[in-house]
Amino acid sequence: MRTAERCSRDLEPRDVIIAPNPAYLRASTSDQDANRARSQLQAFAAERGLTIAAWYVENESGAMLARPELFRLLGDAHPGDILLVEQVDRLSRLTAADWESASRQS
């Protein structure tokens, strides 16, 4: 049986198929460098044998809903994707209600 057809509980660590992963970089203002953590994420991925499939980079406040790259990422994402991000607050500072609204818009 091919690995992709086997149930996850039957997989050995060497059998796991690692798909390319999206990476998200955000800075709060245009005066900050959103790409500042790119090399750290690349090193993190390389150390773990991960491939970065696409970069989503923006200079937008994490508390705002106007986040075109975040919405593009949400639109491109598939179940099971592993998102690489410098730290959780780079992904969002939205409230739960605003996050729910944002995810429905994507």
CORJOGI-V142732 format. One record per helix or strand of 2 or more residues. SS is the DSSP state (H for helix, E for strand). FROM is the first residue (numbers start at 1). TO is the last residue. If there is no record, write none. Layout:
SS_FROM_TO ; SS_FROM_TO
This chain:
H_3_5 ; H_8_10 ; H_13_15 ; E_21_27 ; H_34_47 ; E_52_59 ; H_68_76 ; E_84_85 ; H_88_91 ; H_96_105
